[in-house]
Amino acid sequence: MTERNAIEARNVVKAFGQGDSAVRALDDVSVEIREGEFFTLLGPSGCGKTTLLRLIAGFEMPTDGVILLDGQDITYLPPNKRPVNTVFQSYALFPHLTVAQNISFGLEMLGKPAAEVKSRTAEMLALVKLDTMADRKTSQLSGGQQQRVALARALAPQPKVLLLDEPLSALDLKLRQAMQIELKRLQMETGITFVFVTHDQEEALTMSDRIGVMSQGKLQQVGTAKEIYTRPKNRFVASFIGETNFLEARAEGGKVRLASGDVVEFETPVTGDMTLTIRPEQLRLVPAGEAGAIPAVISNLVYFGTDTHVHLELADRTEIMARVQSPATGDAGFERGNRIGVRFAPGALQALGE
């Protein structure tokens, strides 16, 4: 079965300003977002992710390039003509209206029959689990409840695509984590394509079918959470998604030698300087002096409950970090200043592009 694209951006450019002073918020971005998937645009502030979302919504027009929805060119179509809805960071609810009235407002503006408005509103209230709060004013709700109202209002007209612009950023940690699960549930139950914008890697990893990592107006990599975490394409992606270690190395004569002077097993057709990356959980700590292990000194220990982060220093003063499971009782048996050996899990080392 061939997968259909809900949204497709082709060579999209968005420049603000003119001439030499123009800033390219988007620089030749192309991406395909599949029908019915939860797709996340992830990146730091100023990377272009919100600009791309606004182009899809129709709030901004591209300087160049094309945007398609269901194969139809919508590049210059006004926002109200697009089968797309947006949930904003601020929720933008009407405080003087009840929960039910907020949800039904968009349907009424579309001229839907009263019976359809009533049944659809009830359906949305049940979907976001606010049936018992239908008659409350939104000003009387918690942040999480207000966000559910905003979601229900946006989903009520059954848009083909729902755009979400960092809607969880105003919530506290526990509520944010709970709403991550809730958002994914809503997407799966409705089958609507969600395009979610965030700078929070945990949100992206938790909810997304696929993630598009952005930096400096460019799309750096698109893939599943596992693909991006385990096989980042470049240094930016490796550092932005999770924690990682970088090791400068040189390939010569069929061997790869680290800057510390240690030789590691790593097959590569490339000769010359390279940067290797390895995730902290892929480091194995063994007794100092064990044959084949890289010698290191423990520089710091940080306890995180389930895990302990062991900071290490190699012979050339390169700093790396290992993540080990904390024991049920007592400490992990490591002490600052101790010498120790380091091994890399087979296949865990990866060479990075620029």
N, C-alpha and C positions, 0 to 999 in steps of 0.2 A: 504493500500500500504506500503510495507516494505521499510524503508529508507536504502539506500546504503551508505557505508563508502567510501569516496574518499581516506583518509589517515588513517592508523591505526598504532600506535606505541605500541609495547608490551614489557613491562618490560625492557625499554631501559636504559642502563647505559653508561655514557661517562666519563671516568677518564683521567685526564691529569697528567703525571708523573707516578712514579712507587713506589711500596712498601708503607711504612708508610707516605711518603711525598706526595702520590697521592691525587689529588683533584677531587672529584666527581662533575663535572658540572651538570650531570644528574644522579639522584639516583632512579632507578627503576620506570621510568615514563611510564605510560600506558594511552593512550588517543585515542578516535575515533572522527575523523572529517568527518562530513557527506558531501555527494555530493551536491554541489550547495549552500553551506552555507558560510557565512562570519564569520570565526572563528578567535578570537583574543587570542594571548598569551600575558598575561599582568603580569608585575612584575617589581621590582626594578632592577637596574644594577647588574649583576652578579648572577641573579636567575636561569639562564639556558635557558631562552626563545630563545635567538639567537642561542645557541648551538643546540637546538632541530630543529630550522628552517634550520640550515646548514646540519643537518643529513638528513632531508627530501629532501633537494636540492642535496645531494651527495657530498658536499664540505668537510664533515667530515665523518668518519666511527665510528659506535658505538663500545664501549668496549664489550658490551653484549646487547642482545635483538634483536628484529626484527622490521623492518618497511615495511608496506604493502601499495601499491597503487592499488586501484581497486581490492583488494584481492590478488595481485601478490607481491611476496617478492622482494623488490628493495634494501634491506639492503646494498649490496655491488655493486650495479649497478653504473657505472660511471655517472657523472652529465649529459653528453651529450646524454645519452641513456634514460633519464627519461623525460616523458611528463610534465615537470615542468619548469616554468620560475621564475626568481627572480628580484624584483625591489629593488635596494640598496638605502641606505641613501644618497649616493653621486650622484645618478642617472647614473653615468658612461656613459654619452653621448659623441659622437664624435663631438668636436667643429668645425672641418673643414667641416663637412657635413651639409646639409640642414635638416630641420625637416622631410621631406618626405624620404630622404636618410637614416636617422637614423632609421625610422620605417621599411623601406624595407630591411635594412641590414641583419637582421636575416633570413628573408624569402629567400633572395638570397643565403645565406650560406647553407640553407637547400636544395638548388637546385630547388626551385619552378619555374614553367614556368613564363616567363616575364609578360604575360597577368594576371596571378593569382596574381603576386606580385603587379602589378599596381592597380588592383581592390581592393585587400585586404588593401593596403596602403591608398587608398582613403576612404575605409570603416572605417579604424581606425582614420583617420584625422577627419572624421565627428563625430565619437563616442566621441572623446575628444575635439571636437569643436575648431579645429585648421585648418580648411579648408583654411582659408585666409592666413595662415602663412606657407604653405607647402614649399615655396622656401627660407625661411629665415634660416640663420645659427642659430644653437642652442645657440651660444654665444651671440646672440642679443635678447634672450628671458628672461623674468622674471623667478624667481624661481618657481612660480606656473605653468607657461607654460612649463618649462623644465621638471617638474615632470609629466605633462600630456604626453609629448613626451616619457618619460621613460615608462610610463604605456602603451601607444599605442604600443611601440616597443615590450614590453613583452607580450601583448595580441595578437599581430598579428599572431603568429604561432598557435593560439588556443590551448594553453596548458590545460591539465586537471586540473592543480592546479597552482595558482599564489601565490608566496611567497613574502611578503612585509616586508622588514626589516627597521622599523622606517622611512618610506619615508617622513613623514611630519615634522620631527624634525627641519629641517633647515628653515622652513617657519615662518613668523611672525604670531601672534595670529589670526588676522582676516582672513588671507589667509588660515591658517591651518583649521579654522572652516569651511570655504567655501569648502575646499578640502575634508573634512570629508563627506560632503553631496555628493560631486562629486564621491568619491570612492565608496560609497554605491550604487549610481546610476549605475556606470559602472558594479559593481558586479551583480546587479539585471538584467541589460540589457543583459549581456553576459551569465549569468547563470554559470559562472566558479567558482569553489571553491577558495575562497580567504583565505589565512592564514596570518594574520597580526600580527606583533610583535611591542609592544609599552610598555613604562613605564607610559604613560599618561592615567589616568583613564577616562577622558572625551572622548578621542578618542574611547576607548573600549566601553563605555556605549552608545555612539552616533551611532556607526556603526554596532556593532556585533549582529549576531543571537545568538551566544553563546560565552562565555569567559572562558578561562582556566587561573586561577590565579596561578602564580608560585612563590616559595620562596625557596632559598637554595637548588636548584636542584630538588625540588619535586613539583608535581602538587597538590596544596592545595584544589582546588575546581573547578568544571566545571558546568556551568549553564547559563541561560539567564541573561541579565543585571539585571532584576527585581529579579530573584531568588538569585543572589549573593548579591545584595544590601539589600534586605529585610530579607534574611535568610542565613547570612554568617555562615560557618561551624566552624570557629575558630577565635581567636583574631587577627591573622595576616590579614585575609581576611576582617574582619570588619573594621580594621583600615586603610587598604590600599584602599578600595573602599569607597570613600566619607568620610564624617566626622561622628564621632559617639562618644557616651559617654560610659564609662565603670564604672560599679558599683560593688564593692565587696560586697558579701552578704553571708548569711548563712541560709539554709533551716532547720527548726526544728519544730516539732509539727504541721505540716500542714501550717506553716507560713514562709514567707521569710523576714528576717530582714537585712536591709542594714547596712553597717559599721557605718553609721551615727546614728543608733538606730531606724530609722523609719521602720515600717512594710509596705510592699507593697503586692498588690494582684498579685500572680504569682503561677500558678499551676505547681508543679513539683513532680515527683516520687522520686527524689534524696534527700538524707539527707546529710547535711554537707556544706562545703564552696563551693562557685561557683562565677563565674563572669557573670554579666548581661550586656547586651548592649542595647542601645536605641538611635535612630537617633535624632538629634537636632530638626527636625520639628515635632517629636512626643511628645515633651514636651509642656504642657499647663501651662501658667502662670496665676495665680489667686491671689486675694487679700490675704495678710498675715493673718494667723489665720483661714482661711476657713477650715471647718471640713474635715478631711481626706487628706488635702494637706501636702506635705513635706515642712517644713520651710527652706528658703534659703535667702542669702543676695546677692544682685547684686554687683559683683566685677568689671565689665567692660561692656561697650557697644561699639560695632563696627558696623558702618553703611556701608552697601554694596549696597545702592541704593534701589533695590526692597525688600531686606531683611535687618533686623537688627539682629546681633548676640548678645544675652544677656548672658554674662558669669556669672555663679552663684557659690556660695560656700555653701556647706551643713554644718551641725553641726560639722562633723568630719574633716572639711577642704577639703573634696572631691570637686574637681572642675568639673562642668558640663556646657554644653552650650545649650541654646535654640535658635532656629531660628524662628523669627516671621516676618510677612509681615510688611514692612514699610508703614505707612499711606501716603496718597497722599499729605498731607500738614502737616507741623509741625513735632514734634518728636514723638516717640512711647509712650511717657508718662512714661518712666522709668528713674530712676536716680541712679547713682552709690551710693552704700551704703544703698539703700532702702531695707527693708525686703519685702519678697514676698513669695507666695506659689507656689509649683510645683505639677502638676498632670501628669501622664503618660497616653497617649492614650491607650484605651483598646486593648490588644493583641500585643502591640508594644514592650514590654520587651522580650528579648530572652536570654537564657542561652547559653554560648559558650563552645565549646570543647577546648582542649589544642591547 
